[in-house]
């Protein structure tokens, strides 16, 4: 039973690690995507109050 518990703890640790990696990857993509949106030819019209 001790080996089973050790494997369970190991599996939970690996799962938590993979979850953190996936979340960081999504956050990195969101950060790196934002500047590109402004330079891909999109024209952002401004309101007269902003000029």
Long-range contacts (C-beta under 8 A, 24 or more apart in sequence): none
